[in-house]
Amino acid sequence: MYVAIENNSKQTSFSTNIMEKRIEKIEDQIREIKDNHLSHIQEDLAVVKTNQEWIMKFFWIVSSASIAGLITGIINLIIK
């Protein structure tokens, strides 16, 4: 009976050892993903932000020109 308990404890420690190795492997992969991938995401977001600034400037120019056209039209109507 003592032998069975000893074998069971060896199997349990072996299983625990395997699980610890797997957990370490997963943690290493997560660290690698964080280190490598986050910089790419931040660069992509910077590009999107830059593109968004150009779009905002373009629409600002378009809206300014249309408002100026409306004002000019109103002034022409008043003068005539």
Backbone torsions as a table, in degrees:
resi	resn	phi	psi	omega
1	MET	NA	-36.0	179.2
2	TYR	-64.9	-34.7	-180.0
3	VAL	-65.4	-40.1	-179.3
4	ALA	-63.5	-41.3	178.6
5	ILE	-65.3	-40.2	179.8
6	GLU	-64.8	-44.1	177.8
7	ASN	-62.7	-39.9	179.5
8	ASN	-64.5	-41.3	-179.7
9	SER	-68.7	-35.0	176.1
10	LYS	-64.9	-42.7	179.8
11	GLN	-65.1	-39.9	179.5
12	THR	-65.1	-44.2	179.9
13	SER	-67.3	-35.0	177.0
14	PHE	-65.0	-44.3	178.0
15	SER	-63.0	-41.5	179.0
16	THR	-63.9	-41.2	179.1
17	ASN	-62.5	-43.7	178.4
18	ILE	-63.1	-43.7	-180.0
19	MET	-63.3	-40.9	179.1
20	GLU	-63.2	-40.7	177.7
21	LYS	-63.4	-41.8	178.8
22	ARG	-64.3	-42.3	178.9
23	ILE	-62.9	-43.6	177.4
24	GLU	-60.9	-41.3	179.1
25	LYS	-62.7	-44.1	179.0
26	ILE	-64.3	-43.1	179.1
27	GLU	-62.4	-40.2	177.3
28	ASP	-62.8	-42.2	179.0
29	GLN	-65.0	-38.7	178.7
30	ILE	-65.0	-43.6	177.2
31	ARG	-60.3	-42.2	179.8
32	GLU	-63.9	-42.3	178.6
33	ILE	-63.5	-44.6	179.9
34	LYS	-62.0	-44.8	-177.0
35	ASP	-66.8	-42.0	-174.9
36	ASN	-86.1	-38.8	-168.6
37	HIS	-85.7	-34.3	-175.7
38	LEU	-65.0	-34.5	179.0
39	SER	-66.0	-38.0	178.3
40	HIS	-66.1	-40.8	179.4
41	ILE	-63.6	-42.9	-179.3
42	GLN	-64.7	-38.8	177.1
43	GLU	-64.9	-41.5	178.9
44	ASP	-63.4	-40.5	179.1
45	LEU	-66.7	-34.6	177.5
46	ALA	-64.8	-39.6	178.3
47	VAL	-65.5	-43.0	179.1
48	VAL	-62.6	-41.2	179.4
49	LYS	-63.8	-41.9	178.2
50	THR	-62.9	-44.5	177.7
51	ASN	-62.7	-36.8	179.2
52	GLN	-66.1	-37.7	178.2
53	GLU	-62.4	-41.5	178.6
54	TRP	-64.7	-40.5	178.9
55	ILE	-63.8	-43.1	179.7
56	MET	-63.5	-40.7	177.7
57	LYS	-63.8	-41.7	179.7
58	PHE	-61.1	-48.0	-179.4
59	PHE	-68.5	-30.4	175.6
60	TRP	-63.7	-43.6	178.5
61	ILE	-65.1	-43.8	-179.8
62	VAL	-63.5	-45.0	-179.4
63	SER	-67.4	-38.0	177.0
64	SER	-63.0	-42.8	-179.9
65	ALA	-65.6	-39.7	-179.9
66	SER	-69.1	-37.9	176.8
67	ILE	-65.5	-42.2	177.3
68	ALA	-61.7	-39.2	177.0
69	GLY	-63.9	-41.3	177.9
70	LEU	-64.1	-44.7	178.8
71	ILE	-61.6	-43.0	178.3
72	THR	-61.7	-42.4	178.3
73	GLY	-62.2	-42.9	179.1
74	ILE	-64.5	-43.3	178.8
75	ILE	-62.5	-40.5	177.8
76	ASN	-62.7	-38.1	178.1
77	LEU	-67.9	-38.1	-179.7
78	ILE	-68.1	-41.9	-177.7
79	ILE	-67.0	-39.6	-177.3
80	LYS	-75.8	NA	NA
